[in-house]
Amino acid sequence: MSPANITISLAETLRSSLRAAPHWLWLAGPLLLIFAIPVADAFLPPDIHLAHLLVVAVAVTAVAFGPWLTALVGALAVLALVAAGTLRHSLTTESVVVEIADLVAVCAFLVFFTYLRGGRDRELVHVHSVSDATQRGRRCRAFRLRCTRRS
């Protein structure tokens, strides 16, 4: 098995397990991160800054949910980053401003990609339903042919 196939298999396994799990459970992790990172950041020395980890909360949400919830968690992550910068009195520093801009950009990309994935998923469901209808029609026609041959 090639590394690409392993990666695809792992991604499919993760996605199917996320969809099978209760949604509130998968949302609790990102929300906990959004709350815990600024709190931990407040107790760390000034030269250690954990706010860049807020993107993990948005990425996990993007894997399990759609664009609206991803955008909401992204907005909460940006607000948490602003709160962390305010608590440390470093909101207007160049480093925090760049972190906010980076987080907003990553959130926008993740929302866009979840939107595209949703469209692809809808198209796949449509193709699957057409395929099922075609197979049912073929089975029905084959059954009728067998019944007429027996008569």
C-alpha positions in Angstrom: 0.0 0.0 0.0 1.5 3.3 -1.0 1.8 6.3 1.4 -0.9 8.2 -0.6 -3.4 5.3 -0.2 -2.6 5.1 3.5 -3.2 8.9 3.9 -6.5 8.7 2.0 -7.6 5.6 4.0 -6.8 7.4 7.3 -8.6 10.5 6.2 -11.7 8.5 5.2 -11.6 6.6 8.5 -11.3 9.9 10.5 -14.1 11.5 8.6 -16.5 8.5 8.9 -15.7 8.2 12.7 -16.3 12.0 13.1 -19.7 11.8 11.4 -20.7 8.8 13.5 -19.8 10.5 16.8 -22.2 12.8 18.6 -21.6 16.4 17.3 -21.7 18.0 20.7 -18.7 15.9 21.7 -16.6 17.0 18.8 -17.6 20.6 19.4 -16.6 20.5 23.1 -12.9 20.0 22.2 -12.5 23.1 20.1 -14.5 25.2 22.5 -12.4 24.0 25.4 -9.2 24.9 23.5 -10.6 28.4 22.7 -11.2 28.9 26.5 -8.1 27.2 27.8 -5.4 28.7 25.5 -6.0 32.4 26.5 -6.2 31.3 30.2 -3.0 29.4 30.0 -1.4 32.2 28.1 -2.1 34.6 30.9 -0.1 32.5 33.4 2.9 31.9 31.1 6.0 34.2 31.0 5.7 37.0 28.5 8.1 35.4 26.0 5.9 32.2 25.7 2.7 32.7 23.7 0.3 29.8 22.9 -2.3 31.8 20.9 -1.1 30.3 17.6 -2.6 27.0 18.8 -6.1 28.5 18.4 -6.1 27.5 14.8 -6.3 23.8 15.9 -9.8 24.5 17.3 -10.9 25.9 13.9 -9.3 23.0 12.0 -10.9 20.3 14.1 -14.3 22.1 13.6 -13.7 22.2 9.9 -13.2 18.5 9.7 -16.4 17.6 11.6 -18.8 20.4 10.7 -19.9 22.7 7.9 -19.0 26.3 7.0 -21.4 28.1 9.4 -20.2 26.4 12.5 -16.6 26.6 11.3 -17.0 30.4 10.8 -18.5 30.7 14.3 -15.7 28.8 16.0 -13.2 30.9 13.9 -14.8 34.1 15.2 -14.6 32.8 18.7 -10.9 31.9 18.2 -10.2 35.4 16.9 -12.0 36.9 19.9 -10.0 34.6 22.2 -6.8 35.8 20.6 -7.9 39.4 21.1 -8.7 38.7 24.7 -5.3 37.0 25.3 -3.6 40.0 23.7 -5.6 42.4 25.9 -4.8 40.5 29.1 -1.1 40.6 28.3 -1.2 44.2 27.3 0.2 43.3 23.9 -2.8 43.6 21.6 -1.2 46.4 19.5 2.2 44.7 19.2 3.3 43.7 15.8 3.4 40.0 16.8 -0.2 39.8 18.0 -1.5 41.8 15.1 0.2 39.4 12.7 -1.2 36.4 14.6 -4.7 37.9 14.4 -4.3 38.5 10.6 -3.0 34.9 10.2 -5.8 33.4 12.2 -8.4 35.3 10.2 -6.9 34.2 6.9 -6.7 30.5 8.0 -10.3 30.7 9.3 -11.5 32.1 6.0 -9.7 29.4 4.0 -11.2 26.7 6.2 -14.7 28.1 5.9 -14.3 28.2 2.1 -13.0 24.6 2.0 -15.8 23.3 4.2 -18.2 25.1 1.8 -16.6 23.3 -1.2 -16.6 20.0 0.6 -20.3 20.4 1.4 -21.1 20.9 -2.3 -19.0 17.9 -3.2 -20.8 15.8 -0.6 -24.2 17.0 -1.9 -23.2 16.0 -5.5 -22.0 12.6 -4.3 -25.3 12.0 -2.5 -27.1 12.9 -5.7 -25.0 10.6 -7.9 -25.4 7.8 -5.3 -29.2 8.2 -5.4 -29.3 8.1 -9.2 -27.1 5.0 -9.1 -29.4 3.3 -6.6 -32.4 4.2 -8.7 -30.8 2.8 -11.9 -29.8 -0.4 -10.1 -33.3 -0.9 -8.7 -34.7 -0.3 -12.2 -32.4 -2.9 -13.7 -33.2 -5.5 -11.0 -37.0 -4.9 -11.5 -36.6 -5.3 -15.3 -34.5 -8.5 -14.9 -37.1 -9.8 -12.5 -39.9 -9.1 -15.0 -38.0 -10.9 -17.7 -37.5 -14.0 -15.6 -41.2 -14.0 -14.7 -42.3 -13.8 -18.3 -39.9 -16.6 -19.4 -41.4 -18.9 -16.8 -44.9 -18.3 -18.0 
